[in-house]
């Protein structure tokens, strides 16, 4: 959790200044590549790491430490080949992908720069999974911190240098090349090099040992390459499909948002001009809106889920243990416990983001007034989806721990279908254009949450009483939200930063005060949030 929090802090330190450098149009180019990067990253980090970790853990638990290293060598060969294939595929299809998926050929440079992350990410995933299988989470945490820090330093430095040396840089590109597209590609190159920094950490660490003692390497069998590869793929495929399905919302936004805004420009020009002013008629307006939506609104949207995801990783092994022992009632308690733990953070955060969307965006992205107006409206539409996503992820992890790895994938596909239909129907309408993508995202994750709860109730053959568990959190969140709104109104004349800081501080204090008054003492919360079974 600490590593995830650090990575997100560095991510904000990267994306917020980058947005101020590139603006909405430049972030549209950057987000095109990042939208392609997310499913590749999910495949490598989640699917591959889980497959290696589970296989290594099985062999280590059985005392087959010779086979543990064999698993690692097999995974390196297998997934290095997969990563190299993905890298070549992304590089070759960069130009048509940018043209037909994003609707703007200028984004091809950014897509090309993201290609090597497929290989680097796969190699890092093997090392992370290996150490996680040996119950050592420190290498994963440290490598993520190294990647996050390197991304900030390298990405911002390269992008700033390109913008300050426009003539020298454009000399090496075809005539008419947009400097913003090159600067965005430079920032993407920073992301790629940060993946290389994470892999370099493992290479250096491995020089000092890999966590196995010499006497352990004399024990156990050694399986052939084909048997190990088959086991790795058997575990990886369902988990990876679920991870990739979770990123399809980004791909849908990438393929539909700019095109739908272009459709609205063509068919509703007068309504769009009344809604957005003269900039609605500009050719770059779709890229401008897409950059504000993905580079600003979604950046804030993803902060809380990236931290609450760790509850799911904690819950999965507990659920697997309870399911193997047939302890159904313990699993129901596990569901309530992890839902409460997630809700304690996600629900008040969602209320605060909804009520304070405008000052938050203005503080984070000062100097980009038009973009912040768009991003704030989109963020308000995204907030219900953020809360639902936070609550859904650990429930999916419990289903995977119970052996139903297929169910999260199926449920995600229903949500993705709603997301696609919502984008196509809501974005072209001038009245819902900006908030359309956010509303469809919220509907997507709300449906996933309902289906996940329904699936768990069916698998566990009983009611889960999740609303009863979340009732104190919902009440305290509403009270703290009211405090935030009142304090924000009172402090409005004292400057934007003081207004935001005062509203947040007052809301947090009242939130914990109300929880305490409702009987949630420290001991009670510790008992309710315990993930032990």
ZAGU-96075 format. One record per residue (C-alpha): residue number from 1; x, y, z. Coordinates in steps of 0.25 Angstrom, whole numbers, plus 5000, padded with zeros to 4 digits. Layout:
<r nr="NUM" east="X" north="Y" up="Z"/>
...
***
This chain:
<r nr="1" east="5000" north="5000" up="5000"/>
<r nr="2" east="5011" north="5009" up="5003"/>
<r nr="3" east="5018" north="5007" up="4990"/>
<r nr="4" east="5004" north="5009" up="4983"/>
<r nr="5" east="5002" north="5022" up="4990"/>
<r nr="6" east="5017" north="5027" up="4987"/>
<r nr="7" east="5015" north="5023" up="4972"/>
<r nr="8" east="5002" north="5031" up="4971"/>
<r nr="9" east="5008" north="5043" up="4978"/>
<r nr="10" east="5019" north="5042" up="4968"/>
<r nr="11" east="5009" north="5040" up="4957"/>
<r nr="12" east="5002" north="5053" up="4961"/>
<r nr="13" east="5015" north="5060" up="4961"/>
<r nr="14" east="5018" north="5055" up="4947"/>
<r nr="15" east="5004" north="5057" up="4941"/>
<r nr="16" east="5000" north="5071" up="4947"/>
<r nr="17" east="5013" north="5078" up="4942"/>
<r nr="18" east="5012" north="5071" up="4929"/>
<r nr="19" east="4998" north="5076" up="4927"/>
<r nr="20" east="5002" north="5090" up="4930"/>
<r nr="21" east="5014" north="5088" up="4920"/>
<r nr="22" east="5006" north="5082" up="4908"/>
<r nr="23" east="4992" north="5087" up="4910"/>
<r nr="24" east="4979" north="5080" up="4906"/>
<r nr="25" east="4984" north="5077" up="4892"/>
<r nr="26" east="4998" north="5071" up="4896"/>
<r nr="27" east="4992" north="5063" up="4906"/>
<r nr="28" east="4982" north="5057" up="4896"/>
<r nr="29" east="4995" north="5052" up="4888"/>
<r nr="30" east="5001" north="5047" up="4901"/>
<r nr="31" east="4988" north="5040" up="4906"/>
<r nr="32" east="4987" north="5033" up="4892"/>
<r nr="33" east="4999" north="5025" up="4895"/>
<r nr="34" east="4996" north="5024" up="4910"/>
<r nr="35" east="4982" north="5018" up="4906"/>
<r nr="36" east="4990" north="5007" up="4899"/>
<r nr="37" east="5000" north="5005" up="4910"/>
<r nr="38" east="4990" north="5002" up="4921"/>
<r nr="39" east="4985" north="4989" up="4915"/>
<r nr="40" east="4999" north="4984" up="4912"/>
<r nr="41" east="5003" north="4989" up="4926"/>
<r nr="42" east="4991" north="4981" up="4932"/>
<r nr="43" east="4995" north="4969" up="4924"/>
<r nr="44" east="5010" north="4969" up="4929"/>
<r nr="45" east="5008" north="4974" up="4943"/>
<r nr="46" east="4996" north="4967" up="4947"/>
<r nr="47" east="4994" north="4954" up="4939"/>
<r nr="48" east="5009" north="4950" up="4938"/>
<r nr="49" east="5013" north="4954" up="4952"/>
<r nr="50" east="5001" north="4946" up="4957"/>
<r nr="51" east="5004" north="4934" up="4949"/>
<r nr="52" east="5019" north="4934" up="4953"/>
<r nr="53" east="5016" north="4937" up="4968"/>
<r nr="54" east="5005" north="4926" up="4969"/>
<r nr="55" east="5014" north="4915" up="4962"/>
<r nr="56" east="5027" north="4919" up="4970"/>
<r nr="57" east="5018" north="4919" up="4983"/>
<r nr="58" east="5013" north="4905" up="4980"/>
<r nr="59" east="5027" north="4900" up="4977"/>
<r nr="60" east="5033" north="4906" up="4990"/>
<r nr="61" east="5022" north="4901" up="4999"/>
<r nr="62" east="5025" north="4887" up="4994"/>
<r nr="63" east="5040" north="4889" up="4997"/>
<r nr="64" east="5044" north="4888" up="4982"/>
<r nr="65" east="5053" north="4900" up="4982"/>
<r nr="66" east="5061" north="4894" up="4970"/>
<r nr="67" east="5048" north="4896" up="4962"/>
<r nr="68" east="5046" north="4910" up="4967"/>
<r nr="69" east="5058" north="4915" up="4959"/>
<r nr="70" east="5054" north="4906" up="4948"/>
<r nr="71" east="5041" north="4913" up="4948"/>
<r nr="72" east="5048" north="4927" up="4948"/>
<r nr="73" east="5057" north="4923" up="4936"/>
<r nr="74" east="5045" north="4918" up="4928"/>
<r nr="75" east="5037" north="4930" up="4931"/>
<r nr="76" east="5048" north="4939" up="4927"/>
<r nr="77" east="5049" north="4932" up="4913"/>
<r nr="78" east="5034" north="4931" up="4911"/>
<r nr="79" east="5030" north="4945" up="4915"/>
<r nr="80" east="5042" north="4952" up="4908"/>
<r nr="81" east="5037" north="4946" up="4895"/>
<r nr="82" east="5023" north="4951" up="4898"/>
<r nr="83" east="5028" north="4964" up="4901"/>
<r nr="84" east="5037" north="4965" up="4889"/>
<r nr="85" east="5025" north="4961" up="4880"/>
<r nr="86" east="5016" north="4972" up="4886"/>
<r nr="87" east="5027" north="4982" up="4885"/>
<r nr="88" east="5029" north="4980" up="4870"/>
<r nr="89" east="5014" north="4979" up="4868"/>
<r nr="90" east="5012" north="4993" up="4875"/>
<r nr="91" east="5023" north="4999" up="4867"/>
<r nr="92" east="5019" north="4994" up="4853"/>
<r nr="93" east="5004" north="4998" up="4856"/>
<r nr="94" east="5007" north="5012" up="4862"/>
<r nr="95" east="5003" north="5020" up="4851"/>
<r nr="96" east="4990" north="5013" up="4847"/>
<r nr="97" east="4986" north="5012" up="4862"/>
<r nr="98" east="4988" north="5027" up="4864"/>
<r nr="99" east="4980" north="5030" up="4851"/>
<r nr="100" east="4969" north="5020" up="4853"/>
<r nr="101" east="4967" north="5019" up="4868"/>
<r nr="102" east="4970" north="5033" up="4872"/>
<r nr="103" east="4967" north="5040" up="4859"/>
<r nr="104" east="4980" north="5048" up="4859"/>
<r nr="105" east="4992" north="5043" up="4852"/>
<r nr="106" east="5001" north="5053" up="4860"/>
<r nr="107" east="5000" north="5043" up="4872"/>
<r nr="108" east="5008" north="5033" up="4865"/>
<r nr="109" east="5021" north="5038" up="4871"/>
<r nr="110" east="5016" north="5035" up="4885"/>
<r nr="111" east="5011" north="5021" up="4882"/>
<r nr="112" east="5025" north="5018" up="4876"/>
<r nr="113" east="5031" north="5022" up="4889"/>
<r nr="114" east="5022" north="5014" up="4897"/>
<r nr="115" east="5025" north="5001" up="4890"/>
<r nr="116" east="5038" north="4996" up="4898"/>
<r nr="117" east="5030" north="4996" up="4911"/>
<r nr="118" east="5023" north="4983" up="4906"/>
<r nr="119" east="5037" north="4976" up="4907"/>
<r nr="120" east="5042" north="4983" up="4919"/>
<r nr="121" east="5029" north="4982" up="4927"/>
<r nr="122" east="5028" north="4967" up="4924"/>
<r nr="123" east="5043" north="4965" up="4929"/>
<r nr="124" east="5040" north="4973" up="4942"/>
<r nr="125" east="5027" north="4965" up="4944"/>
<r nr="126" east="5035" north="4952" up="4944"/>
<r nr="127" east="5044" north="4957" up="4955"/>
<r nr="128" east="5033" north="4963" up="4963"/>
<r nr="129" east="5025" north="4950" up="4963"/>
<r nr="130" east="5037" north="4942" up="4967"/>
<r nr="131" east="5039" north="4950" up="4979"/>
<r nr="132" east="5024" north="4951" up="4983"/>
<r nr="133" east="5023" north="4936" up="4981"/>
<r nr="134" east="5034" north="4935" up="4992"/>
<r nr="135" east="5026" north="4944" up="5001"/>
<r nr="136" east="5035" north="4956" up="4999"/>
<r nr="137" east="5028" north="4968" up="4995"/>
<r nr="138" east="5040" north="4978" up="4997"/>
<r nr="139" east="5046" north="4976" up="4983"/>
<r nr="140" east="5032" north="4979" up="4976"/>
<r nr="141" east="5030" north="4992" up="4985"/>
<r nr="142" east="5044" north="4997" up="4983"/>
<r nr="143" east="5044" north="4995" up="4968"/>
<r nr="144" east="5030" north="5002" up="4967"/>
<r nr="145" east="5036" north="5014" up="4975"/>
<r nr="146" east="5049" north="5014" up="4966"/>
<r nr="147" east="5040" north="5014" up="4953"/>
<r nr="148" east="5031" north="5025" up="4959"/>
<r nr="149" east="5043" north="5034" up="4962"/>
<r nr="150" east="5050" north="5032" up="4949"/>
<r nr="151" east="5037" north="5035" up="4941"/>
<r nr="152" east="5036" north="5049" up="4948"/>
<r nr="153" east="5050" north="5053" up="4946"/>
<r nr="154" east="5053" north="5047" up="4932"/>
<r nr="155" east="5039" north="5050" up="4926"/>
<r nr="156" east="5038" north="5064" up="4930"/>
<r nr="157" east="5052" north="5067" up="4927"/>
<r nr="158" east="5051" north="5062" up="4913"/>
<r nr="159" east="5038" north="5069" up="4910"/>
<r nr="160" east="5042" north="5082" up="4915"/>
<r nr="161" east="5055" north="5081" up="4907"/>
<r nr="162" east="5048" north="5078" up="4894"/>
<r nr="163" east="5038" north="5090" up="4897"/>
<r nr="164" east="5050" north="5100" up="4899"/>
<r nr="165" east="5058" north="5095" up="4887"/>
<r nr="166" east="5047" north="5095" up="4877"/>
<r nr="167" east="5055" north="5099" up="4865"/>
<r nr="168" east="5066" north="5089" up="4867"/>
<r nr="169" east="5057" north="5077" up="4870"/>
<r nr="170" east="5047" north="5080" up="4858"/>
<r nr="171" east="5060" north="5080" up="4849"/>
<r nr="172" east="5059" north="5064" up="4850"/>
<r nr="173" east="5044" north="5063" up="4847"/>
<r nr="174" east="5036" north="5065" up="4834"/>
<r nr="175" east="5031" north="5079" up="4831"/>
<r nr="176" east="5019" north="5083" up="4838"/>
<r nr="177" east="5021" north="5074" up="4850"/>
<r nr="178" east="5014" north="5079" up="4863"/>
<r nr="179" east="5024" north="5082" up="4874"/>
<r nr="180" east="5014" north="5078" up="4884"/>
<r nr="181" east="5013" north="5064" up="4878"/>
<r nr="182" east="5028" north="5062" up="4879"/>
<r nr="183" east="5028" north="5068" up="4894"/>
<r nr="184" east="5017" north="5058" up="4897"/>
<r nr="185" east="5026" north="5047" up="4891"/>
<r nr="186" east="5037" north="5051" up="4899"/>
<r nr="187" east="5029" north="5050" up="4912"/>
<r nr="188" east="5025" north="5036" up="4907"/>
<r nr="189" east="5039" north="5032" up="4905"/>
<r nr="190" east="5041" north="5036" up="4920"/>
<r nr="191" east="5031" north="5026" up="4924"/>
<r nr="192" east="5038" north="5015" up="4915"/>
<r nr="193" east="5051" north="5019" up="4921"/>
<r nr="194" east="5045" north="5018" up="4935"/>
<r nr="195" east="5041" north="5004" up="4932"/>
<r nr="196" east="5056" north="5001" up="4929"/>
<r nr="197" east="5060" north="5007" up="4942"/>
<r nr="198" east="5050" north="4997" up="4949"/>
<r nr="199" east="5056" north="4985" up="4942"/>
<r nr="200" east="5070" north="4991" up="4945"/>
<r nr="201" east="5067" north="4991" up="4960"/>
<r nr="202" east="5064" north="4976" up="4959"/>
<r nr="203" east="5077" north="4973" up="4951"/>
<r nr="204" east="5085" north="4980" up="4962"/>
<r nr="205" east="5078" north="4973" up="4973"/>
<r nr="206" east="5080" north="4959" up="4967"/>
<r nr="207" east="5095" north="4961" up="4968"/>
<r nr="208" east="5094" north="4960" up="4983"/>
<r nr="209" east="5085" north="4947" up="4983"/>
<r nr="210" east="5071" north="4943" up="4980"/>
<r nr="211" east="5065" north="4939" up="4993"/>
<r nr="212" east="5069" north="4925" up="4993"/>
<r nr="213" east="5079" north="4918" up="5001"/>
<r nr="214" east="5089" north="4908" up="4995"/>
<r nr="215" east="5084" north="4896" up="5004"/>
<r nr="216" east="5070" north="4899" up="4998"/>
<r nr="217" east="5075" north="4898" up="4984"/>
<r nr="218" east="5078" north="4883" up="4986"/>
<r nr="219" east="5064" north="4879" up="4989"/>
<r nr="220" east="5052" north="4876" up="4980"/>
<r nr="221" east="5050" north="4872" up="4966"/>
<r nr="222" east="5052" north="4879" up="4953"/>
<r nr="223" east="5041" north="4880" up="4943"/>
<r nr="224" east="5043" north="4881" up="4928"/>
<r nr="225" east="5041" north="4894" up="4921"/>
<r nr="226" east="5028" north="4891" up="4914"/>
<r nr="227" east="5021" north="4886" up="4927"/>
<r nr="228" east="5025" north="4899" up="4934"/>
<r nr="229" east="5021" north="4908" up="4922"/>
<r nr="230" east="5007" north="4901" up="4921"/>
<r nr="231" east="5005" north="4903" up="4936"/>
<r nr="232" east="5009" north="4918" up="4935"/>
<r nr="233" east="5000" north="4920" up="4923"/>
<r nr="234" east="4988" north="4913" up="4930"/>
<r nr="235" east="4989" north="4922" up="4942"/>
<r nr="236" east="4992" north="4935" up="4934"/>
<r nr="237" east="4981" north="4935" up="4923"/>
<r nr="238" east="4969" north="4937" up="4932"/>
<r nr="239" east="4975" north="4947" up="4941"/>
<r nr="240" east="4981" north="4954" up="4930"/>
<r nr="241" east="4968" north="4955" up="4922"/>
<r nr="242" east="4961" north="4961" up="4934"/>
<r nr="243" east="4972" north="4971" up="4936"/>
<r nr="244" east="4972" north="4975" up="4921"/>
<r nr="245" east="4956" north="4975" up="4921"/>
<r nr="246" east="4958" north="4985" up="4933"/>
<r nr="247" east="4966" north="4995" up="4924"/>
<r nr="248" east="4956" north="4994" up="4912"/>
<r nr="249" east="4949" north="5006" up="4917"/>
<r nr="250" east="4962" north="5014" up="4914"/>
<r nr="251" east="4962" north="5008" up="4900"/>
<r nr="252" east="4948" north="5011" up="4898"/>
<r nr="253" east="4950" north="5026" up="4902"/>
<r nr="254" east="4962" north="5026" up="4893"/>
<r nr="255" east="4954" north="5021" up="4881"/>
<r nr="256" east="4941" north="5029" up="4883"/>
<r nr="257" east="4943" north="5042" up="4891"/>
<r nr="258" east="4950" north="5050" up="4880"/>
<r nr="259" east="4941" north="5044" up="4869"/>
<r nr="260" east="4928" north="5046" up="4876"/>
<r nr="261" east="4932" north="5061" up="4879"/>
<r nr="262" east="4936" north="5062" up="4864"/>
<r nr="263" east="4922" north="5057" up="4861"/>
<r nr="264" east="4916" north="5067" up="4870"/>
<r nr="265" east="4924" north="5078" up="4863"/>
<r nr="266" east="4919" north="5074" up="4850"/>
<r nr="267" east="4904" north="5071" up="4853"/>
<r nr="268" east="4901" north="5081" up="4864"/>
<r nr="269" east="4910" north="5093" up="4862"/>
<r nr="270" east="4901" north="5104" up="4867"/>
<r nr="271" east="4898" north="5096" up="4880"/>
<r nr="272" east="4913" north="5093" up="4882"/>
<r nr="273" east="4917" north="5108" up="4880"/>
<r nr="274" east="4906" north="5112" up="4891"/>
<r nr="275" east="4911" north="5101" up="4900"/>
<r nr="276" east="4926" north="5104" up="4898"/>
<r nr="277" east="4928" north="5117" up="4891"/>
<r nr="278" east="4936" north="5119" up="4879"/>
<r nr="279" east="4947" north="5108" up="4882"/>
<r nr="280" east="4936" north="5098" up="4879"/>
<r nr="281" east="4938" north="5101" up="4864"/>
<r nr="282" east="4953" north="5099" up="4864"/>
<r nr="283" east="4959" north="5086" up="4858"/>
<r nr="284" east="4967" north="5083" up="4870"/>
<r nr="285" east="4955" north="5084" up="4880"/>
<r nr="286" east="4953" north="5068" up="4881"/>
<r nr="287" east="4967" north="5066" up="4884"/>
<r nr="288" east="4966" north="5078" up="4894"/>
<r nr="289" east="4954" north="5072" up="4901"/>
<r nr="290" east="4960" north="5058" up="4901"/>
<r nr="291" east="4973" north="5063" up="4907"/>
<r nr="292" east="4966" north="5070" up="4918"/>
<r nr="293" east="4957" north="5058" up="4921"/>
<r nr="294" east="4968" north="5047" up="4922"/>
<r nr="295" east="4980" north="5056" up="4926"/>
<r nr="296" east="4973" north="5063" up="4937"/>
<r nr="297" east="4959" north="5057" up="4941"/>
<r nr="298" east="4964" north="5043" up="4940"/>
<r nr="299" east="4977" north="5045" up="4947"/>
<r nr="300" east="4969" north="5050" up="4959"/>
<r nr="301" east="4959" north="5039" up="4957"/>
<r nr="302" east="4970" north="5028" up="4958"/>
<r nr="303" east="4977" north="5033" up="4971"/>
<r nr="304" east="4967" north="5026" up="4981"/>
<r nr="305" east="4965" north="5012" up="4973"/>
<r nr="306" east="4980" north="5010" up="4972"/>
<r nr="307" east="4981" north="5010" up="4987"/>
<r nr="308" east="4969" north="5002" up="4990"/>
<r nr="309" east="4973" north="4992" up="4980"/>
<r nr="310" east="4983" north="4987" up="4991"/>
<r nr="311" east="4971" north="4982" up="5000"/>
<r nr="312" east="4968" north="4973" up="4988"/>
<r nr="313" east="4982" north="4967" up="4988"/>
<r nr="314" east="4981" north="4965" up="5003"/>
<r nr="315" east="4967" north="4958" up="5002"/>
<r nr="316" east="4971" north="4948" up="4991"/>
<r nr="317" east="4979" north="4939" up="4999"/>
<r nr="318" east="4970" north="4939" up="5011"/>
<r nr="319" east="4958" north="4936" up="5002"/>
<r nr="320" east="4966" north="4924" up="4995"/>
<r nr="321" east="4969" north="4918" up="5009"/>
<r nr="322" east="4955" north="4920" up="5014"/>
<r nr="323" east="4949" north="4914" up="5002"/>
<r nr="324" east="4958" north="4902" up="5002"/>
<r nr="325" east="4954" north="4899" up="5016"/>
<r nr="326" east="4939" north="4900" up="5013"/>
<r nr="327" east="4937" north="4912" up="5022"/>
<r nr="328" east="4926" north="4919" up="5015"/>
<r nr="329" east="4922" north="4928" up="5027"/>
<r nr="330" east="4936" north="4932" up="5029"/>
<r nr="331" east="4936" north="4937" up="5014"/>
<r nr="332" east="4923" north="4945" up="5016"/>
<r nr="333" east="4930" north="4952" up="5028"/>
<r nr="334" east="4942" north="4954" up="5019"/>
<r nr="335" east="4934" north="4961" up="5008"/>
<r nr="336" east="4927" north="4970" up="5018"/>
<r nr="337" east="4941" north="4973" up="5024"/>
<r nr="338" east="4948" north="4977" up="5011"/>
<r nr="339" east="4936" north="4985" up="5007"/>
<r nr="340" east="4936" north="4993" up="5020"/>
<r nr="341" east="4951" north="4995" up="5019"/>
<r nr="342" east="4950" north="5000" up="5004"/>
<r nr="343" east="4937" north="5008" up="5007"/>
<r nr="344" east="4944" north="5016" up="5019"/>
<r nr="345" east="4954" north="5022" up="5009"/>
<r nr="346" east="4946" north="5022" up="4996"/>
<r nr="347" east="4932" north="5027" up="5000"/>
<r nr="348" east="4937" north="5040" up="5007"/>
<r nr="349" east="4947" north="5043" up="4996"/>
<r nr="350" east="4936" north="5042" up="4986"/>
<r nr="351" east="4927" north="5051" up="4993"/>
<r nr="352" east="4939" north="5061" up="4995"/>
<r nr="353" east="4943" north="5060" up="4980"/>
<r nr="354" east="4929" north="5062" up="4975"/>
<r nr="355" east="4926" north="5075" up="4984"/>
<r nr="356" east="4940" north="5081" up="4982"/>
<r nr="357" east="4943" north="5077" up="4968"/>
<r nr="358" east="4945" north="5092" up="4963"/>
<r nr="359" east="4955" north="5097" up="4973"/>
<r nr="360" east="4963" north="5084" up="4973"/>
<r nr="361" east="4964" north="5085" up="4958"/>
<r nr="362" east="4968" north="5100" up="4959"/>
<r nr="363" east="4978" north="5097" up="4969"/>
<r nr="364" east="4985" north="5085" up="4962"/>
<r nr="365" east="4984" north="5091" up="4948"/>
<r nr="366" east="4985" north="5106" up="4950"/>
<r nr="367" east="4987" north="5114" up="4937"/>
<r nr="368" east="4978" north="5105" up="4929"/>
<r nr="369" east="4965" north="5111" up="4932"/>
<r nr="370" east="4957" north="5105" up="4920"/>
<r nr="371" east="4963" north="5091" up="4922"/>
<r nr="372" east="4959" north="5092" up="4937"/>
<r nr="373" east="4945" north="5095" up="4935"/>
<r nr="374" east="4944" north="5083" up="4925"/>
<r nr="375" east="4951" north="5074" up="4935"/>
<r nr="376" east="4943" north="5078" up="4947"/>
<r nr="377" east="4930" north="5075" up="4940"/>
<r nr="378" east="4935" north="5062" up="4935"/>
<r nr="379" east="4941" north="5058" up="4949"/>
<r nr="380" east="4927" north="5060" up="4956"/>
<r nr="381" east="4921" north="5050" up="4946"/>
<r nr="382" east="4933" north="5040" up="4949"/>
<r nr="383" east="4932" north="5041" up="4964"/>
<r nr="384" east="4920" north="5030" up="4966"/>
<r nr="385" east="4928" north="5021" up="4956"/>
<r nr="386" east="4941" north="5023" up="4965"/>
<r nr="387" east="4934" north="5019" up="4978"/>
<r nr="388" east="4928" north="5006" up="4970"/>
<r nr="389" east="4941" north="5003" up="4965"/>
<r nr="390" east="4948" north="5003" up="4978"/>
<r nr="391" east="4937" north="4994" up="4984"/>
<r nr="392" east="4937" north="4985" up="4972"/>
<r nr="393" east="4952" north="4981" up="4971"/>
<r nr="394" east="4953" north="4974" up="4985"/>
<r nr="395" east="4940" north="4966" up="4982"/>
<r nr="396" east="4946" north="4962" up="4969"/>
<r nr="397" east="4959" north="4957" up="4976"/>
<r nr="398" east="4951" north="4949" up="4986"/>
<r nr="399" east="4944" north="4942" up="4974"/>
<r nr="400" east="4958" north="4939" up="4968"/>
<r nr="401" east="4962" north="4934" up="4982"/>
<r nr="402" east="4950" north="4925" up="4981"/>
<r nr="403" east="4954" north="4919" up="4968"/>
<r nr="404" east="4944" north="4927" up="4960"/>
<r nr="405" east="4954" north="4934" up="4951"/>
<r nr="406" east="4945" north="4934" up="4940"/>
<r nr="407" east="4934" north="4941" up="4946"/>
<r nr="408" east="4941" north="4955" up="4948"/>
<r nr="409" east="4944" north="4955" up="4933"/>
<r nr="410" east="4929" north="4952" up="4929"/>
<r nr="411" east="4924" north="4963" up="4938"/>
<r nr="412" east="4934" north="4973" up="4933"/>
<r nr="413" east="4930" north="4970" up="4919"/>
<r nr="414" east="4916" north="4974" up="4922"/>
<r nr="415" east="4921" north="4987" up="4928"/>
<r nr="416" east="4930" north="4990" up="4916"/>
<r nr="417" east="4918" north="4988" up="4907"/>
<r nr="418" east="4910" north="4999" up="4915"/>
<r nr="419" east="4922" north="5008" up="4915"/>
<r nr="420" east="4923" north="5007" up="4900"/>
<r nr="421" east="4908" north="5009" up="4898"/>
<r nr="422" east="4908" north="5021" up="4907"/>
<r nr="423" east="4920" north="5028" up="4900"/>
<r nr="424" east="4913" north="5026" up="4887"/>
<r nr="425" east="4899" north="5032" up="4892"/>
<r nr="426" east="4903" north="5042" up="4902"/>
<r nr="427" east="4916" north="5049" up="4897"/>
<r nr="428" east="4910" north="5054" up="4883"/>
<r nr="429" east="4899" north="5061" up="4890"/>
<r nr="430" east="4903" north="5076" up="4894"/>
<r nr="431" east="4895" north="5075" up="4907"/>
<r nr="432" east="4903" north="5063" up="4912"/>
<r nr="433" east="4916" north="5064" up="4903"/>
<r nr="434" east="4927" north="5067" up="4914"/>
<r nr="435" east="4920" north="5058" up="4925"/>
<r nr="436" east="4916" north="5047" up="4915"/>
<r nr="437" east="4929" north="5039" up="4916"/>
<r nr="438" east="4929" north="5041" up="4931"/>
<r nr="439" east="4914" north="5037" up="4933"/>
<r nr="440" east="4916" north="5024" up="4924"/>
<r nr="441" east="4928" north="5021" up="4932"/>
<r nr="442" east="4920" north="5022" up="4945"/>
<r nr="443" east="4909" north="5013" up="4939"/>
<r nr="444" east="4919" north="5003" up="4935"/>
<r nr="445" east="4925" north="5001" up="4949"/>
<r nr="446" east="4912" north="5002" up="4956"/>
<r nr="447" east="4907" north="4990" up="4948"/>
<r nr="448" east="4920" north="4983" up="4951"/>
<r nr="449" east="4918" north="4985" up="4966"/>
<r nr="450" east="4903" north="4980" up="4965"/>
<r nr="451" east="4907" north="4968" up="4957"/>
<r nr="452" east="4919" north="4965" up="4966"/>
<r nr="453" east="4910" north="4965" up="4979"/>
<r nr="454" east="4900" north="4957" up="4972"/>
<r nr="455" east="4911" north="4947" up="4968"/>
<r nr="456" east="4916" north="4946" up="4982"/>
<r nr="457" east="4903" north="4944" up="4988"/>
<r nr="458" east="4900" north="4932" up="4978"/>
<r nr="459" east="4914" north="4926" up="4981"/>
<r nr="460" east="4912" north="4927" up="4996"/>
<r nr="461" east="4898" north="4924" up="4997"/>
<r nr="462" east="4893" north="4935" up="5006"/>
<r nr="463" east="4892" north="4950" up="5008"/>
<r nr="464" east="4904" north="4958" up="5010"/>
<r nr="465" east="4898" north="4970" up="5017"/>
<r nr="466" east="4908" north="4980" up="5011"/>
<r nr="467" east="4899" north="4992" up="5013"/>
<r nr="468" east="4898" north="4989" up="5028"/>
<r nr="469" east="4913" north="4989" up="5028"/>
<r nr="470" east="4914" north="5002" up="5020"/>
<r nr="471" east="4903" north="5010" up="5027"/>
<r nr="472" east="4912" north="5017" up="5037"/>
<r nr="473" east="4922" north="5021" up="5026"/>
<r nr="474" east="4911" north="5026" up="5017"/>
<r nr="475" east="4905" north="5035" up="5029"/>
<r nr="476" east="4918" north="5040" up="5033"/>
<r nr="477" east="4922" north="5043" up="5018"/>
<r nr="478" east="4909" north="5051" up="5016"/>
<r nr="479" east="4912" north="5059" up="5029"/>
<r nr="480" east="4926" north="5062" up="5025"/>
<r nr="481" east="4922" north="5066" up="5011"/>
<r nr="482" east="4912" north="5076" up="5017"/>
<r nr="483" east="4924" north="5082" up="5025"/>
<r nr="484" east="4933" north="5082" up="5013"/>
<r nr="485" east="4922" north="5090" up="5005"/>
<r nr="486" east="4919" north="5100" up="5016"/>
<r nr="487" east="4934" north="5103" up="5019"/>
<r nr="488" east="4937" north="5104" up="5004"/>
<r nr="489" east="4926" north="5114" up="5003"/>
<r nr="490" east="4930" north="5122" up="5015"/>
<r nr="491" east="4945" north="5122" up="5011"/>
<r nr="492" east="4943" north="5126" up="4997"/>
<r nr="493" east="4947" north="5140" up="4998"/>
<r nr="494" east="4960" north="5136" up="5005"/>
<r nr="495" east="4967" north="5130" up="4993"/>
<r nr="496" east="4966" north="5117" up="4986"/>
<r nr="497" east="4977" north="5109" up="4993"/>
<r nr="498" east="4972" north="5113" up="5007"/>
<r nr="499" east="4957" north="5110" up="5003"/>
<r nr="500" east="4961" north="5096" up="4998"/>
<r nr="501" east="4970" north="5093" up="5010"/>
<r nr="502" east="4960" north="5098" up="5020"/>
<r nr="503" east="4949" north="5090" up="5014"/>
<r nr="504" east="4957" north="5077" up="5013"/>
<r nr="505" east="4962" north="5079" up="5028"/>
<r nr="506" east="4948" north="5081" up="5033"/>
<r nr="507" east="4942" north="5070" up="5026"/>
<r nr="508" east="4953" north="5060" up="5030"/>
<r nr="509" east="4951" north="5064" up="5045"/>
<r nr="510" east="4936" north="5063" up="5045"/>
<r nr="511" east="4937" north="5050" up="5037"/>
<r nr="512" east="4945" north="5043" up="5048"/>
<r nr="513" east="4937" north="5050" up="5059"/>
<r nr="514" east="4924" north="5045" up="5054"/>
<r nr="515" east="4930" north="5031" up="5052"/>
<r nr="516" east="4934" north="5031" up="5067"/>
<r nr="517" east="4921" north="5036" up="5072"/>
<r nr="518" east="4914" north="5025" up="5065"/>
<r nr="519" east="4922" north="5015" up="5073"/>
<r nr="520" east="4933" north="5012" up="5063"/>
<r nr="521" east="4944" north="5012" up="5074"/>
<r nr="522" east="4959" north="5009" up="5070"/>
<r nr="523" east="4957" north="4994" up="5075"/>
<r nr="524" east="4944" north="4992" up="5068"/>
<r nr="525" east="4949" north="4997" up="5055"/>
<r nr="526" east="4962" north="4988" up="5056"/>
<r nr="527" east="4952" north="4976" up="5058"/>
<r nr="528" east="4944" north="4980" up="5047"/>
<r nr="529" east="4955" north="4982" up="5037"/>
<r nr="530" east="4963" north="4970" up="5041"/>
<r nr="531" east="4966" north="4961" up="5028"/>
<r nr="532" east="4970" north="4949" up="5036"/>
<r nr="533" east="4961" north="4937" up="5036"/>
***
